[in-house]
Amino acid sequence: MSKKVTLRGLTWDHPRACDGLFAETHRFNTLNDDIAIEWDVHSLRGFEATPIVETADMYDLIILDHPFMGDAAVSGALLNLQEHLDAVDLAALQESYIGLSFKSYEYGGGLWALPIDAASQVAVCRPDLLDEAMPATFDEAIAFGQRGGLGLSMANPHACMNYLGIASCLGADISGKGERLLPQDIAVQALSILRQLARHIPDAAFNWSSIDLLEAMAQSDDVTYCPFVFSFNSYAQAPAAGRHRLRYCDSPTNTENAATVLGGTGLAVSSSTRDVGAAVKAALHLVTEGAQIRMAEAGGQPAHRSVWSPSAKKTINGTFFDECRTMQETAVLRARWPGYIKLQNFAGQLLQTDCWDQAGDGTQTIKDIEDYFRSARAEDLDF
């Protein structure tokens, strides 16, 4: 009898990331005599900012975000899964996941992760406190803030995500492929809108991540509406005592259709894994239709279309998938070139400070971001 292979995995510490994953992992471990998966967790901040090379040496399976794909392509820290999926129809696999979920992990001729979770920026409200329609335009969102009850997540790097989300809804390409991160005119508009929104949020919001904002809305009555936050299914579920259910809808836009920032996570295999065959088998299992449906039923937020379709089986996530489907389908990619995460963190800090101080007209903030973009942008391998 062959020795059982134990694979170590790393995910991030939130029910969205853990509940469905751990439930399906238990099932996988029970059904497989030769492979077992064990998961460690780190914080959301660790998930957003920790370099791949710092985790790849310690883990076989890693859950990560698509802006790391450029780093993956040049570092050699992750397996190029295209080289290990000979028996898989990759074109059919790509069509199995909502929006750009699959494409977000393709970079530089390689496939560096498989979509295990899907998210995007959306708007969110407390339906028990909102006696009006959620804002459809930026002017309406700003007017809402003037009346009170507005929130944003403005911690670093979330201030940058808001800036990019607003710019995308103004029609900008936020992929970082051009000579600028954003066209000058849209950058000016986006920062102006972000500043106007930020004038009406609680001081504490400047230290809020997406999770912090959603927790504040679920636990207190201070924030009634937020126009841009990454979707988390957990807050659409039946709440525990003392908490409130949240409802999602489309973010405001000044164009015909809102197209916000893609989030979600991918499941990657470390190039230092002790058993490539076992790790690839485990990763493929966790992104199959059956596994993804079971993960949704256990409280996960999978990427498979079978969970997001209008005819999908209802789960404990309430109306979450119906409310967020359109934004998920249209969400766009951030830059993925090597080193992009440093730009995202740099811009996030500048924008957080700018929106807190509200000094000058924001021209210097935009210039500093664009200067850093030009100095940090590596050769884009995505051709």
C-alpha positions in Angstrom: 0.0 0.0 0.0 1.4 3.4 -1.0 2.1 6.0 1.6 -0.6 8.7 2.0 0.5 12.1 0.6 -0.4 15.1 2.9 -0.7 18.4 1.0 -0.4 21.7 2.9 -2.6 24.5 1.6 -2.9 28.2 2.5 -6.1 30.2 2.3 -7.3 33.4 4.0 -9.2 33.8 7.2 -12.9 34.5 6.5 -16.0 32.3 6.3 -16.3 33.0 2.5 -12.8 31.5 2.1 -13.0 28.7 4.6 -16.5 27.3 5.2 -17.2 25.7 1.8 -13.5 24.9 1.2 -13.1 23.1 4.5 -16.3 21.2 4.1 -15.3 19.9 0.6 -11.8 19.2 1.8 -13.2 16.9 4.5 -15.2 15.1 1.9 -12.1 14.8 -0.4 -10.0 13.5 2.4 -12.6 10.9 3.4 -13.0 9.6 -0.2 -9.2 9.5 -1.0 -6.9 6.9 0.6 -3.8 8.3 -1.0 -4.1 12.1 -0.5 -5.0 14.4 2.4 -5.2 18.2 2.3 -4.5 20.3 5.4 -5.2 24.1 5.3 -3.5 27.0 7.1 -5.0 30.5 7.1 -3.6 34.0 7.0 -5.2 37.4 7.2 -6.9 39.3 4.4 -4.0 41.7 4.4 -1.6 38.8 4.1 -3.6 37.5 1.2 -3.6 40.9 -0.6 0.1 41.7 -0.1 2.3 38.7 0.7 4.7 37.9 -2.2 4.2 34.4 -3.8 7.8 33.4 -3.2 7.3 33.8 0.6 4.5 31.2 0.6 5.3 28.9 -2.3 8.3 27.2 -0.5 6.0 26.3 2.5 2.8 25.1 0.8 1.7 22.7 -1.9 -1.6 24.6 -2.6 -2.0 28.3 -2.4 -5.2 30.5 -2.8 -4.3 33.9 -4.2 -5.5 36.8 -6.3 -5.0 37.4 -10.1 -2.8 40.5 -9.8 0.0 38.1 -8.6 0.0 36.3 -12.0 2.9 38.3 -13.4 5.0 37.6 -10.4 4.1 33.9 -10.7 5.2 33.9 -14.4 8.6 35.3 -13.7 9.4 33.8 -10.3 8.9 30.1 -11.1 7.1 29.8 -7.7 4.0 28.2 -9.1 3.4 25.4 -11.6 2.2 26.3 -15.0 -0.9 24.2 -15.0 -1.1 24.1 -18.8 1.8 21.7 -18.6 0.0 19.3 -16.3 -3.6 19.2 -17.7 -3.0 17.3 -20.9 -6.2 15.3 -20.4 -8.4 18.4 -19.7 -10.2 20.4 -22.4 -9.0 23.8 -21.3 -11.4 25.7 -23.7 -14.4 23.9 -22.1 -13.0 24.5 -18.6 -12.7 28.2 -19.3 -16.3 28.4 -20.2 -17.3 26.7 -17.0 -16.5 29.8 -14.9 -18.3 33.1 -14.6 -17.0 36.2 -16.3 -13.2 36.5 -16.5 -12.6 34.2 -13.6 -10.6 31.6 -15.6 -8.9 34.2 -17.9 -7.6 36.1 -14.9 -5.2 33.3 -14.1 -3.8 33.0 -17.6 -0.7 35.2 -18.1 2.4 35.1 -20.3 1.4 31.9 -22.1 0.8 30.1 -18.8 -2.1 29.1 -16.5 -1.0 29.7 -12.9 -4.2 28.9 -11.0 -7.7 27.6 -11.3 -10.7 29.7 -10.3 -12.1 28.5 -6.9 -14.0 31.6 -5.8 -15.5 34.5 -7.7 -16.1 38.1 -6.5 -16.3 41.7 -7.8 -17.0 45.1 -6.6 -20.7 45.7 -6.1 -22.9 48.1 -4.1 -24.4 47.0 -0.7 -27.1 48.2 1.6 -29.0 47.6 4.8 -32.5 46.9 3.3 -34.2 47.4 6.7 -32.9 50.9 6.9 -33.0 52.0 3.3 -36.3 53.6 2.3 -35.3 54.6 -1.2 -33.7 53.0 -4.3 -30.0 52.5 -4.2 -28.1 55.2 -6.2 -27.7 54.5 -9.9 -25.2 57.3 -10.7 -22.3 58.9 -9.0 -24.2 62.1 -8.4 -26.9 60.1 -6.7 -24.3 58.3 -4.5 -22.8 61.6 -3.5 -26.2 63.1 -2.7 -26.9 60.0 -0.6 -23.7 60.7 1.4 -24.8 64.2 2.0 -27.9 62.9 3.7 -25.9 60.5 5.9 -25.4 56.7 6.1 -22.7 56.4 3.4 -19.7 54.0 3.8 -16.5 53.0 1.9 -13.6 50.8 2.7 -10.6 53.1 2.5 -7.8 51.2 4.1 -4.8 50.4 1.9 -5.1 49.0 -0.8 -8.9 49.4 -0.9 -8.7 53.1 -1.5 -7.0 52.2 -4.8 -9.7 49.6 -5.6 -12.3 52.3 -5.2 -10.4 54.7 -7.5 -10.0 52.0 -10.1 -13.6 50.9 -9.8 -14.9 54.4 -10.3 -12.6 54.9 -13.2 -13.8 51.7 -14.8 -17.4 52.8 -14.4 -16.4 56.1 -16.2 -15.2 54.0 -19.1 -11.5 53.7 -18.4 -9.3 50.6 -19.2 -7.8 49.7 -15.8 -5.7 46.8 -17.1 -2.4 48.8 -16.8 -1.4 47.9 -20.4 -1.0 51.4 -21.7 1.4 54.3 -21.1 -0.7 55.4 -18.1 -2.6 53.7 -15.4 -5.6 55.9 -16.2 -6.2 58.6 -18.8 -5.7 62.1 -17.2 -9.2 63.2 -17.7 -10.7 60.1 -16.1 -8.2 60.1 -13.3 -9.2 63.6 -12.4 -12.9 62.7 -12.5 -12.4 59.5 -10.5 -10.4 61.2 -7.8 -12.9 64.0 -7.6 -15.8 61.5 -7.1 -13.8 59.5 -4.6 -13.0 62.6 -2.6 -16.7 63.7 -2.6 -17.8 60.3 -1.4 -15.1 60.2 1.3 -16.2 63.5 2.8 -19.4 61.8 4.0 -18.0 58.5 5.5 -17.2 57.7 9.1 -13.6 58.5 10.2 -13.2 54.8 11.0 -13.8 53.9 7.4 -10.3 55.1 6.5 -9.1 51.9 8.3 -11.7 49.6 6.9 -11.1 46.8 4.5 -14.1 45.3 2.6 -14.6 42.9 5.4 -14.5 45.7 8.0 -17.1 47.7 6.2 -19.4 44.8 5.8 -19.0 43.9 9.4 -19.8 47.4 10.5 -23.0 47.4 8.3 -24.0 44.0 9.7 -23.5 45.0 13.4 -24.5 48.7 13.6 -26.8 51.2 12.0 -24.1 53.8 11.2 -23.7 52.8 7.5 -26.8 52.2 5.3 -25.2 52.1 1.8 -21.8 51.6 0.2 -21.3 52.0 -3.6 -18.1 50.0 -4.0 -17.1 47.0 -2.0 -16.0 43.5 -2.9 -18.8 41.0 -2.7 -18.9 38.6 0.3 -21.7 36.0 0.3 -21.6 35.6 4.1 -23.4 38.8 4.7 -26.4 37.8 2.5 -27.0 34.7 4.6 -29.4 34.5 7.5 -27.7 36.5 10.2 -26.9 35.4 13.8 -28.6 37.2 16.7 -27.6 40.9 16.9 -26.6 41.1 13.2 -28.4 42.2 10.1 -28.6 40.7 6.6 -27.2 42.9 3.8 -28.4 43.1 0.2 -26.2 43.7 -2.9 -26.9 45.5 -6.2 -25.1 47.1 -9.1 -22.6 49.9 -8.4 -23.4 53.4 -9.6 -22.1 54.4 -13.0 -22.1 57.4 -15.4 -21.9 55.1 -18.4 -24.4 52.7 -19.9 -23.1 49.7 -18.0 -21.1 49.5 -14.8 -17.9 47.4 -15.0 -16.1 47.2 -11.7 -12.9 45.5 -10.5 -12.7 41.8 -10.6 -11.9 40.0 -7.3 -12.2 36.3 -6.5 -9.4 33.8 -5.8 -7.5 31.1 -7.7 -6.1 27.8 -6.5 -2.5 27.5 -7.4 0.0 24.6 -7.1 3.5 25.5 -5.8 6.4 24.5 -8.0 8.0 23.1 -4.8 5.2 20.7 -4.0 6.3 17.3 -2.8 3.9 15.5 -5.2 2.9 17.2 -8.4 0.4 14.6 -9.4 -1.4 14.6 -6.0 -1.5 18.4 -5.9 -2.9 18.8 -9.4 -5.5 16.1 -8.7 -6.6 17.9 -5.5 -6.7 21.3 -7.2 -8.8 19.9 -10.1 -11.2 18.3 -7.7 -11.9 21.5 -5.8 -12.9 23.4 -9.0 -15.2 20.7 -10.5 -18.9 21.5 -10.8 -19.9 19.0 -8.1 -17.4 20.3 -5.6 -18.2 23.9 -6.3 -21.9 23.3 -5.8 -21.3 21.6 -2.5 -19.0 24.5 -1.5 -21.8 27.0 -2.2 -24.2 24.8 -0.2 -21.7 25.0 2.7 -21.4 28.8 2.5 -18.6 29.2 -0.1 -18.6 31.7 -3.0 -17.5 29.5 -5.9 -16.7 30.6 -9.5 -18.4 27.8 -11.4 -21.3 29.0 -13.6 -23.5 26.2 -12.2 -23.7 28.2 -8.9 -24.3 31.6 -10.6 -26.9 30.7 -13.2 -30.5 31.9 -12.6 -31.7 28.3 -12.4 -29.0 27.3 -9.9 -30.1 25.4 -6.8 -30.7 27.8 -3.9 -28.2 27.7 -1.1 -27.7 29.2 2.3 -26.4 32.3 0.5 -29.9 33.7 0.0 -30.2 35.9 -3.1 -26.5 36.7 -3.2 -25.7 35.1 -6.6 -28.8 36.7 -8.2 -27.9 40.1 -6.9 -24.3 40.0 -7.9 -24.4 38.1 -11.2 -24.4 41.0 -13.6 -21.5 42.8 -11.9 -19.6 39.5 -11.8 -20.1 38.9 -15.5 -18.9 42.4 -16.5 -16.1 42.8 -14.0 -12.7 43.7 -15.5 -9.1 42.8 -14.8 -6.5 44.9 -13.0 -2.9 44.9 -14.1 -1.0 41.7 -13.6 2.5 42.5 -14.7 5.4 41.6 -12.4 5.6 44.0 -9.5 2.0 45.4 -9.9 1.2 44.8 -6.2 3.8 47.4 -5.1 2.0 50.0 -7.3 -1.4 49.0 -5.9 -0.1 49.5 -2.3 1.7 52.7 -3.2 -1.4 54.2 -4.8 -3.7 53.0 -2.1 -1.7 54.8 0.6 -1.6 58.0 -1.5 -5.3 57.9 -2.2 -6.2 57.2 1.4 -4.1 60.2 2.6 -5.5 62.4 -0.2 -9.1 61.7 0.6 -8.5 62.2 4.3 -6.7 65.5 3.9 -8.6 66.8 0.9 -5.8 69.2 0.2 -5.3 71.0 -3.1 -7.0 69.7 -6.2 -5.5 66.2 -6.3 -3.2 66.9 -9.2 -0.1 65.9 -7.3 -1.6 62.7 -6.1 -2.5 61.7 -9.7 1.0 62.7 -10.9 2.7 60.7 -8.2 0.6 57.6 -9.0 1.3 57.9 -12.7 5.1 58.5 -12.1 5.2 55.4 -10.0 3.3 53.5 -12.6 5.9 54.4 -15.3 8.8 53.6 -13.0 7.4 50.3 -11.7 5.8 48.9 -14.7 7.7 45.8 -15.9 7.5 44.3 -19.3 4.0 43.0 -19.8 4.2 39.3 -20.7 0.5 39.0 -21.5 0.6 39.1 -25.3 
